[in-house]
Amino acid sequence: IFLTSSAVDWVRRGAADKVVLNPLDPPMKDMIQAVRDAGCAILVCPPCAKVRGYTQDDLLEGVVITGSGAMHKLIKEGAATLSF
């Protein structure tokens, strides 16, 4: 997953613990963990993190600030894509 814009806020340490979602949805923390448990990489857009003042240390363990080139490499290796 390549997070951009305000989506990077979801993977800031402690942020998912404070989110109130639709009561029919699982907690955000659980959804992030499910993605991680499935072996999916979580990548964060560098300019999107920078504008918020986030550094690598602000993000959940295993989440990586990296450019879109890393995402494109995964796509070239056969990763599926979905954008919305």
C-alpha positions as CSV (number, residue, x, y, z in Angstrom):
1,I,0.0,0.0,0.0
2,F,1.4,3.4,-1.0
3,L,-0.2,6.1,1.3
4,T,-0.5,9.7,0.1
5,S,-2.1,12.8,1.4
6,S,-4.0,12.5,4.7
7,A,-3.8,8.7,4.5
8,V,-0.3,8.9,6.0
9,D,-2.0,10.1,9.3
10,W,-3.4,6.6,9.8
11,V,0.0,5.0,10.3
12,R,1.4,7.6,12.7
13,R,2.2,6.0,16.0
14,G,-0.9,6.0,18.2
15,A,-3.2,7.6,15.7
16,A,-5.2,4.4,14.8
17,D,-6.0,4.0,18.5
18,K,-7.9,7.3,18.5
19,V,-10.0,6.8,15.3
20,V,-13.7,6.5,15.4
21,L,-15.0,4.8,12.3
22,N,-18.4,3.5,11.2
23,P,-19.5,1.1,14.0
24,L,-19.9,-1.7,11.4
25,D,-16.3,-1.5,10.4
26,P,-13.5,-3.1,12.4
27,P,-11.2,-0.7,14.3
28,M,-8.6,1.0,12.2
29,K,-5.8,-0.5,14.3
30,D,-7.2,-4.0,13.4
31,M,-7.5,-3.2,9.7
32,I,-3.8,-1.9,9.6
33,Q,-2.7,-5.1,11.4
34,A,-4.7,-7.3,8.9
35,V,-2.8,-5.7,6.0
36,R,0.5,-6.2,7.8
37,D,-0.4,-9.8,8.7
38,A,-1.1,-10.5,5.0
39,G,2.5,-9.5,4.2
40,C,1.6,-6.3,2.5
41,A,4.2,-3.5,2.6
42,I,3.0,-0.1,3.8
43,L,4.8,2.7,2.1
44,V,4.4,6.5,2.7
45,C,4.9,9.3,0.2
46,P,7.9,11.4,1.3
47,P,6.4,14.9,0.5
48,C,3.1,13.9,2.3
49,A,5.0,12.9,5.4
50,K,7.2,16.0,5.3
51,V,4.4,18.5,5.0
52,R,3.0,17.0,8.2
53,G,6.4,17.1,10.0
54,Y,6.5,13.3,10.2
55,T,9.8,11.4,10.2
56,Q,10.4,7.7,10.0
57,D,10.3,7.6,13.9
58,D,6.8,9.0,13.9
59,L,5.4,6.0,12.0
60,L,4.4,2.5,13.0
61,E,7.1,-0.1,13.0
62,G,7.6,-1.5,9.5
63,V,6.0,1.4,7.7
64,V,8.5,3.0,5.3
65,I,8.8,6.5,3.9
66,T,9.8,6.0,0.3
67,G,9.3,7.4,-3.1
68,S,6.9,6.0,-5.7
69,G,9.8,4.2,-7.3
70,A,9.5,1.5,-4.6
71,M,5.8,1.1,-5.5
72,H,6.5,0.9,-9.2
73,K,9.2,-1.8,-8.6
74,L,6.5,-3.9,-6.8
75,I,4.1,-3.4,-9.7
76,K,6.7,-4.5,-12.2
77,E,7.2,-7.6,-10.1
78,G,3.5,-8.4,-10.5
79,A,1.8,-6.7,-7.5
80,A,-1.8,-5.9,-8.0
81,T,-3.0,-2.2,-8.0
82,L,-6.1,-0.5,-6.9
83,S,-6.5,3.3,-6.6
84,F,-9.3,5.2,-5.1
